[in-house]
Amino acid sequence: MMEKWRERLNRIPHRTLALAALLALCAILLGMLAQTDNSGMTQEEARVARTLSCVAGAGNVRVTLYYSQAESAFSGSREMLGAVAVATGAGDIAVRLNLTQALETLLNLPAGSVLVLEMEDEK
């Protein structure tokens, strides 16, 4: 069976394969751009930021999520590696701890993969 697929693949010109790969890459990039809003956050980041902003004392929150470069062979999606949240209320240690725990729980991340920082005052 593998031999049959190899024969079919060898019949396709290399330019066609390169063009198909380039089109797939463009589609992925366009999909990623379409998922961002005017704040620069993806829909997933904006959803997490909205949830975290409901934490008492958190104030304005921005979130960045980090993913592995390669897709998982089993799930077809990238693995989340970590998260950084910046919140106006994160100067209060209790708020920072609550935000950290919320991120760990929401995203199923270990403590070492989550960072919460205080947002700089906007001038």
RAVENJO-V383951 format. One record per residue. RES is the residue in one letter. SS is DSSP state (~ for helix, > for strand, _ for the rest). PSI is psi in whole degrees, 0 to 359 (NA if undefined). OMEGA is omega in whole degrees, 0 to 359 (* if undefined). Layout:
BEGIN
res=(RES:RES)
ss=(SS:SS)
psi=(PSI:PSI)
omega=(OMEGA:OMEGA)
END
This chain:
BEGIN
res=(M:M:E:K:W:R:E:R:L:N:R:I:P:H:R:T:L:A:L:A:A:L:L:A:L:C:A:I:L:L:G:M:L:A:Q:T:D:N:S:G:M:T:Q:E:E:A:R:V:A:R:T:L:S:C:V:A:G:A:G:N:V:R:V:T:L:Y:Y:S:Q:A:E:S:A:F:S:G:S:R:E:M:L:G:A:V:A:V:A:T:G:A:G:D:I:A:V:R:L:N:L:T:Q:A:L:E:T:L:L:N:L:P:A:G:S:V:L:V:L:E:M:E:D:E:K)
ss=(_:~:~:~:~:~:~:~:~:~:~:_:_:~:~:~:~:~:~:~:~:~:~:~:~:~:~:~:~:~:~:~:~:~:_:>:_:_:_:_:_:>:~:~:~:~:~:~:~:~:~:~:~:_:_:_:_:_:_:_:>:>:>:>:>:>:>:>:>:>:>:_:_:_:_:_:_:>:>:>:>:>:>:>:>:>:>:_:_:_:_:_:~:~:~:~:~:~:~:~:~:~:~:~:~:~:~:_:_:_:~:~:~:>:>:>:>:>:_:_:_:_:_)
psi=(317:324:321:318:322:318:315:318:322:337:339:127:147:328:322:318:317:318:318:318:319:318:321:318:317:319:319:314:319:322:320:320:324:340:356:149:189:349:353:356:148:170:320:316:319:321:315:319:319:319:313:328:345:348:134:124:354:319:214:132:137:144:140:129:141:133:159:158:323:147:147:138:332:315:340:11:165:148:134:129:328:176:143:129:139:123:145:328:4:356:336:121:326:319:316:318:316:318:319:312:323:317:316:317:312:320:0:50:149:158:323:352:7:133:130:127:157:136:137:142:133:133:NA)
omega=(178:180:179:179:178:179:179:181:180:179:182:179:182:178:179:178:179:179:178:178:179:178:178:178:178:179:178:180:178:177:179:179:181:182:180:177:184:177:181:178:173:178:179:179:179:178:180:179:178:179:182:181:177:178:182:176:184:182:180:183:171:184:171:179:181:183:173:180:185:176:176:180:184:185:182:178:180:180:177:182:183:181:173:176:176:185:180:182:185:175:175:186:179:178:180:179:178:179:179:180:179:178:179:183:182:188:181:181:175:184:181:181:183:177:177:183:177:179:177:177:177:183:*)
END
